[in-house]
Amino acid sequence: MDQKFQMASYSRLVPATSMDVGRRYPVLGGERADTRFGPTIILRLSESDNSVIKICLPKRYVDVLTDADLAILNSGTETYDLVSEGMSQNSLVLKMVKRSA
């Protein structure tokens, strides 16, 4: 638990566009938030064994991820990775990939 607490203390918000293309970032959880730009979903991702980053998903994903989906991500009963596929027609393409057991 100490490591989890420490990781949460050192998490930082980064632009989703800064994610490495093709890299799998384990999703640790997520939450809905209201920002000055409107509603968003903030995901906590593991960048390394001792580093957590937070990203705001693009607005088009706000209606895609339901509260039930976020509950699954937060519970850890199913584990997922977030993968950036880079930019396509001025939009960041993201993919959620279920990790196999």
KEVEX-624786 format. One record per atom (N, C-alpha, C): x, y, z; residue number from 1; atom name. Coordinates in Angstrom, 1 decimal. Layout:
<nodes>
{node {X,Y,Z},NUM,"CA"}
...
</nodes>
This chain:
<nodes>
{node {0.8,-1.2,0.0},1,"N"}
{node {0.0,0.0,0.0},1,"CA"}
{node {0.9,1.3,0.0},1,"C"}
{node {2.0,1.2,0.6},2,"N"}
{node {2.9,2.4,0.7},2,"CA"}
{node {3.3,2.8,-0.7},2,"C"}
{node {3.6,1.8,-1.6},3,"N"}
{node {4.0,2.1,-2.9},3,"CA"}
{node {2.9,2.8,-3.7},3,"C"}
{node {1.7,2.3,-3.5},4,"N"}
{node {0.5,2.9,-4.2},4,"CA"}
{node {0.3,4.4,-3.7},4,"C"}
{node {0.5,4.6,-2.5},5,"N"}
{node {0.3,5.9,-1.9},5,"CA"}
{node {1.4,6.9,-2.5},5,"C"}
{node {2.6,6.4,-2.5},6,"N"}
{node {3.7,7.1,-3.0},6,"CA"}
{node {3.5,7.5,-4.5},6,"C"}
{node {3.0,6.5,-5.3},7,"N"}
{node {2.8,6.7,-6.7},7,"CA"}
{node {1.7,7.8,-6.9},7,"C"}
{node {0.7,7.7,-6.1},8,"N"}
{node {-0.4,8.7,-6.2},8,"CA"}
{node {0.1,10.1,-5.9},8,"C"}
{node {1.1,10.2,-5.0},9,"N"}
{node {1.6,11.5,-4.6},9,"CA"}
{node {2.4,12.1,-5.7},9,"C"}
{node {3.0,11.3,-6.6},10,"N"}
{node {3.9,11.9,-7.6},10,"CA"}
{node {3.3,11.8,-9.0},10,"C"}
{node {2.0,11.6,-9.1},11,"N"}
{node {1.3,11.6,-10.4},11,"CA"}
{node {1.3,13.0,-11.0},11,"C"}
{node {1.3,13.1,-12.3},12,"N"}
{node {1.3,14.4,-12.9},12,"CA"}
{node {0.4,14.3,-14.2},12,"C"}
{node {-0.3,15.4,-14.5},13,"N"}
{node {-1.2,15.5,-15.6},13,"CA"}
{node {-0.3,15.9,-16.8},13,"C"}
{node {-0.5,15.1,-17.9},14,"N"}
{node {0.3,15.3,-19.1},14,"CA"}
{node {-0.7,15.3,-20.3},14,"C"}
{node {-0.4,15.9,-21.4},15,"N"}
{node {-1.3,15.9,-22.6},15,"CA"}
{node {-1.3,14.4,-23.1},15,"C"}
{node {-2.5,14.0,-23.6},16,"N"}
{node {-2.6,12.7,-24.1},16,"CA"}
{node {-1.7,12.5,-25.4},16,"C"}
{node {-1.5,13.6,-26.1},17,"N"}
{node {-0.7,13.6,-27.2},17,"CA"}
{node {0.8,13.3,-26.9},17,"C"}
{node {1.2,13.4,-25.7},18,"N"}
{node {2.6,13.1,-25.3},18,"CA"}
{node {2.8,11.6,-25.1},18,"C"}
{node {1.7,10.8,-25.2},19,"N"}
{node {1.9,9.3,-25.0},19,"CA"}
{node {2.7,8.8,-26.2},19,"C"}
{node {3.6,7.8,-25.9},20,"N"}
{node {4.4,7.2,-27.0},20,"CA"}
{node {3.4,6.3,-27.8},20,"C"}
{node {3.5,6.5,-29.1},21,"N"}
{node {2.7,5.7,-30.1},21,"CA"}
{node {3.0,4.3,-30.0},21,"C"}
{node {2.0,3.4,-29.8},22,"N"}
{node {2.2,2.0,-29.8},22,"CA"}
{node {2.5,1.4,-28.4},22,"C"}
{node {2.8,2.3,-27.5},23,"N"}
{node {3.2,1.8,-26.1},23,"CA"}
{node {1.9,1.5,-25.4},23,"C"}
{node {1.9,0.4,-24.6},24,"N"}
{node {0.8,0.0,-23.8},24,"CA"}
{node {0.9,0.6,-22.4},24,"C"}
{node {0.0,1.5,-22.0},25,"N"}
{node {0.0,2.1,-20.6},25,"CA"}
{node {-1.1,1.4,-19.8},25,"C"}
{node {-0.7,0.7,-18.8},26,"N"}
{node {-1.7,0.1,-17.9},26,"CA"}
{node {-2.6,1.1,-17.3},26,"C"}
{node {-3.9,0.9,-17.4},27,"N"}
{node {-4.9,1.8,-16.8},27,"CA"}
{node {-5.1,1.5,-15.3},27,"C"}
{node {-4.9,2.4,-14.4},28,"N"}
{node {-5.0,2.2,-13.0},28,"CA"}
{node {-6.4,2.6,-12.5},28,"C"}
{node {-7.1,3.5,-13.2},29,"N"}
{node {-8.4,3.9,-12.9},29,"CA"}
{node {-8.8,5.2,-13.6},29,"C"}
{node {-10.0,5.7,-13.4},30,"N"}
{node {-10.4,6.9,-14.1},30,"CA"}
{node {-11.6,7.5,-13.3},30,"C"}
{node {-11.8,8.8,-13.7},31,"N"}
{node {-12.9,9.5,-13.1},31,"CA"}
{node {-13.4,10.6,-14.1},31,"C"}
{node {-14.7,11.0,-13.9},32,"N"}
{node {-15.2,12.1,-14.6},32,"CA"}
{node {-14.8,13.4,-13.9},32,"C"}
{node {-14.6,14.4,-14.7},33,"N"}
{node {-14.2,15.7,-14.1},33,"CA"}
{node {-14.7,16.8,-14.9},33,"C"}
{node {-15.0,17.9,-14.3},34,"N"}
{node {-15.4,19.2,-15.0},34,"CA"}
{node {-14.2,20.1,-15.0},34,"C"}
{node {-13.8,20.5,-16.2},35,"N"}
{node {-12.6,21.4,-16.4},35,"CA"}
{node {-13.1,22.7,-17.0},35,"C"}
{node {-12.2,23.6,-17.1},36,"N"}
{node {-12.6,24.9,-17.7},36,"CA"}
{node {-13.0,24.7,-19.2},36,"C"}
{node {-12.6,23.6,-19.8},37,"N"}
{node {-12.9,23.3,-21.2},37,"CA"}
{node {-14.2,22.4,-21.3},37,"C"}
{node {-14.8,22.1,-20.2},38,"N"}
{node {-16.0,21.2,-20.2},38,"CA"}
{node {-15.7,19.9,-19.5},38,"C"}
{node {-16.7,19.0,-19.6},39,"N"}
{node {-16.6,17.7,-19.0},39,"CA"}
{node {-15.5,16.8,-19.7},39,"C"}
{node {-14.8,16.0,-18.9},40,"N"}
{node {-13.8,15.1,-19.4},40,"CA"}
{node {-13.7,13.9,-18.6},40,"C"}
{node {-12.9,13.0,-19.0},41,"N"}
{node {-12.5,11.8,-18.2},41,"CA"}
{node {-11.0,11.8,-18.0},41,"C"}
{node {-10.6,11.7,-16.8},42,"N"}
{node {-9.2,11.7,-16.5},42,"CA"}
{node {-8.8,10.2,-16.1},42,"C"}
{node {-7.9,9.7,-16.9},43,"N"}
{node {-7.4,8.3,-16.6},43,"CA"}
{node {-6.0,8.4,-15.9},43,"C"}
{node {-5.8,7.5,-14.9},44,"N"}
{node {-4.5,7.3,-14.3},44,"CA"}
{node {-3.9,6.1,-15.0},44,"C"}
{node {-2.7,6.4,-15.5},45,"N"}
{node {-1.9,5.4,-16.2},45,"CA"}
{node {-0.6,5.1,-15.6},45,"C"}
{node {-0.1,3.9,-15.6},46,"N"}
{node {1.2,3.5,-15.1},46,"CA"}
{node {2.2,3.8,-16.2},46,"C"}
{node {3.1,4.7,-15.9},47,"N"}
{node {4.2,5.0,-16.9},47,"CA"}
{node {5.4,4.1,-16.7},47,"C"}
{node {5.6,3.7,-15.4},48,"N"}
{node {6.7,2.8,-15.1},48,"CA"}
{node {6.3,2.2,-13.7},48,"C"}
{node {7.2,1.4,-13.1},49,"N"}
{node {6.9,0.8,-11.8},49,"CA"}
{node {6.7,1.9,-10.7},49,"C"}
{node {7.3,3.0,-10.9},50,"N"}
{node {7.1,4.0,-9.8},50,"CA"}
{node {6.7,5.4,-10.3},50,"C"}
{node {6.0,5.4,-11.5},51,"N"}
{node {5.5,6.7,-12.0},51,"CA"}
{node {4.1,6.5,-12.6},51,"C"}
{node {3.3,7.4,-12.2},52,"N"}
{node {1.9,7.5,-12.6},52,"CA"}
{node {1.6,8.8,-13.4},52,"C"}
{node {1.0,8.7,-14.5},53,"N"}
{node {0.6,9.9,-15.2},53,"CA"}
{node {-0.9,10.0,-15.3},53,"C"}
{node {-1.5,11.2,-15.4},54,"N"}
{node {-2.9,11.4,-15.6},54,"CA"}
{node {-3.1,12.1,-17.0},54,"C"}
{node {-4.1,11.6,-17.7},55,"N"}
{node {-4.4,12.2,-19.0},55,"CA"}
{node {-5.9,12.5,-19.0},55,"C"}
{node {-6.2,13.6,-19.7},56,"N"}
{node {-7.6,13.9,-20.0},56,"CA"}
{node {-7.9,13.4,-21.4},56,"C"}
{node {-8.9,12.5,-21.4},57,"N"}
{node {-9.3,12.0,-22.7},57,"CA"}
{node {-9.9,13.0,-23.6},57,"C"}
{node {-9.8,12.9,-24.9},58,"N"}
{node {-10.5,13.9,-25.8},58,"CA"}
{node {-12.0,13.8,-25.5},58,"C"}
{node {-12.7,14.9,-25.8},59,"N"}
{node {-14.1,15.0,-25.5},59,"CA"}
{node {-15.0,13.9,-26.1},59,"C"}
{node {-14.6,13.4,-27.2},60,"N"}
{node {-15.4,12.4,-27.9},60,"CA"}
{node {-15.5,11.1,-27.1},60,"C"}
{node {-14.6,10.9,-26.1},61,"N"}
{node {-14.6,9.7,-25.3},61,"CA"}
{node {-15.5,9.9,-24.0},61,"C"}
{node {-16.0,11.1,-23.7},62,"N"}
{node {-16.8,11.3,-22.5},62,"CA"}
{node {-18.0,10.5,-22.5},62,"C"}
{node {-18.7,10.4,-23.7},63,"N"}
{node {-19.9,9.6,-23.8},63,"CA"}
{node {-19.7,8.2,-24.1},63,"C"}
{node {-18.5,7.8,-24.5},64,"N"}
{node {-18.1,6.4,-24.8},64,"CA"}
{node {-18.0,5.6,-23.6},64,"C"}
{node {-17.2,6.2,-22.6},65,"N"}
{node {-17.0,5.4,-21.3},65,"CA"}
{node {-18.1,5.8,-20.4},65,"C"}
{node {-18.9,4.7,-20.0},66,"N"}
{node {-20.0,4.9,-19.1},66,"CA"}
{node {-19.5,4.9,-17.6},66,"C"}
{node {-20.3,5.2,-16.7},67,"N"}
{node {-20.0,5.1,-15.3},67,"CA"}
{node {-19.7,3.6,-14.9},67,"C"}
{node {-20.4,2.7,-15.5},68,"N"}
{node {-20.1,1.3,-15.3},68,"CA"}
{node {-18.7,0.9,-15.8},68,"C"}
{node {-18.3,1.4,-17.0},69,"N"}
{node {-17.0,1.2,-17.5},69,"CA"}
{node {-15.9,1.7,-16.5},69,"C"}
{node {-16.2,2.9,-16.0},70,"N"}
{node {-15.2,3.5,-15.0},70,"CA"}
{node {-15.1,2.7,-13.8},70,"C"}
{node {-16.3,2.2,-13.3},71,"N"}
{node {-16.3,1.3,-12.1},71,"CA"}
{node {-15.5,0.1,-12.3},71,"C"}
{node {-15.5,-0.5,-13.5},72,"N"}
{node {-14.7,-1.7,-13.8},72,"CA"}
{node {-13.3,-1.3,-13.8},72,"C"}
{node {-12.9,-0.2,-14.4},73,"N"}
{node {-11.5,0.2,-14.4},73,"CA"}
{node {-11.0,0.5,-13.0},73,"C"}
{node {-11.8,1.1,-12.2},74,"N"}
{node {-11.4,1.4,-10.8},74,"CA"}
{node {-11.3,0.2,-9.9},74,"C"}
{node {-12.1,-0.8,-10.2},75,"N"}
{node {-12.2,-2.0,-9.3},75,"CA"}
{node {-11.0,-3.0,-9.5},75,"C"}
{node {-10.5,-2.9,-10.8},76,"N"}
{node {-9.4,-3.8,-11.1},76,"CA"}
{node {-9.8,-5.2,-11.4},76,"C"}
{node {-11.1,-5.5,-11.5},77,"N"}
{node {-11.6,-6.8,-11.8},77,"CA"}
{node {-11.2,-7.2,-13.3},77,"C"}
{node {-11.2,-6.2,-14.1},78,"N"}
{node {-10.7,-6.4,-15.5},78,"CA"}
{node {-9.6,-5.4,-15.7},78,"C"}
{node {-8.5,-5.7,-16.3},79,"N"}
{node {-7.4,-4.8,-16.5},79,"CA"}
{node {-7.2,-4.4,-18.0},79,"C"}
{node {-7.0,-3.2,-18.2},80,"N"}
{node {-6.8,-2.7,-19.6},80,"CA"}
{node {-5.6,-1.8,-19.7},80,"C"}
{node {-5.1,-1.7,-21.0},81,"N"}
{node {-4.0,-0.8,-21.3},81,"CA"}
{node {-4.6,0.2,-22.3},81,"C"}
{node {-4.1,1.4,-22.2},82,"N"}
{node {-4.4,2.5,-23.1},82,"CA"}
{node {-3.3,2.6,-24.1},82,"C"}
{node {-3.6,2.6,-25.4},83,"N"}
{node {-2.6,2.7,-26.4},83,"CA"}
{node {-2.9,3.8,-27.4},83,"C"}
{node {-1.9,4.7,-27.6},84,"N"}
{node {-2.0,5.8,-28.6},84,"CA"}
{node {-1.6,5.2,-29.9},84,"C"}
{node {-2.5,5.5,-30.9},85,"N"}
{node {-2.2,5.1,-32.3},85,"CA"}
{node {-1.7,6.3,-33.1},85,"C"}
{node {-1.5,7.4,-32.4},86,"N"}
{node {-1.0,8.6,-33.1},86,"CA"}
{node {-2.2,9.5,-33.6},86,"C"}
{node {-1.8,10.5,-34.4},87,"N"}
{node {-2.7,11.4,-34.9},87,"CA"}
{node {-3.3,10.9,-36.3},87,"C"}
{node {-4.6,11.2,-36.5},88,"N"}
{node {-5.2,10.9,-37.8},88,"CA"}
{node {-6.2,12.0,-38.1},88,"C"}
{node {-6.0,12.7,-39.1},89,"N"}
{node {-6.8,13.8,-39.5},89,"CA"}
{node {-7.1,14.8,-38.4},89,"C"}
{node {-6.0,15.2,-37.7},90,"N"}
{node {-6.0,16.2,-36.6},90,"CA"}
{node {-6.7,15.7,-35.3},90,"C"}
{node {-6.9,14.4,-35.2},91,"N"}
{node {-7.5,13.8,-34.0},91,"CA"}
{node {-6.5,12.7,-33.5},91,"C"}
{node {-6.4,12.7,-32.1},92,"N"}
{node {-5.6,11.6,-31.5},92,"CA"}
{node {-6.4,10.3,-31.5},92,"C"}
{node {-5.9,9.2,-31.9},93,"N"}
{node {-6.6,8.0,-31.9},93,"CA"}
{node {-6.1,7.1,-30.8},93,"C"}
{node {-7.0,6.8,-29.9},94,"N"}
{node {-6.6,5.9,-28.7},94,"CA"}
{node {-7.4,4.6,-28.8},94,"C"}
{node {-6.8,3.6,-28.2},95,"N"}
{node {-7.4,2.3,-28.2},95,"CA"}
{node {-7.3,1.7,-26.8},95,"C"}
{node {-8.3,1.1,-26.2},96,"N"}
{node {-8.3,0.5,-24.9},96,"CA"}
{node {-8.2,-1.0,-25.2},96,"C"}
{node {-7.2,-1.7,-24.7},97,"N"}
{node {-6.9,-3.1,-24.9},97,"CA"}
{node {-7.0,-3.8,-23.6},97,"C"}
{node {-7.9,-4.9,-23.6},98,"N"}
{node {-8.0,-5.7,-22.4},98,"CA"}
{node {-6.7,-6.6,-22.3},98,"C"}
{node {-6.2,-6.6,-21.1},99,"N"}
{node {-5.0,-7.4,-20.8},99,"CA"}
{node {-5.4,-8.8,-20.6},99,"C"}
{node {-4.7,-9.8,-21.2},100,"N"}
{node {-5.0,-11.2,-21.0},100,"CA"}
{node {-4.5,-11.6,-19.6},100,"C"}
{node {-5.1,-12.6,-19.0},101,"N"}
{node {-4.8,-13.1,-17.7},101,"CA"}
{node {-3.5,-13.9,-17.7},101,"C"}
</nodes>
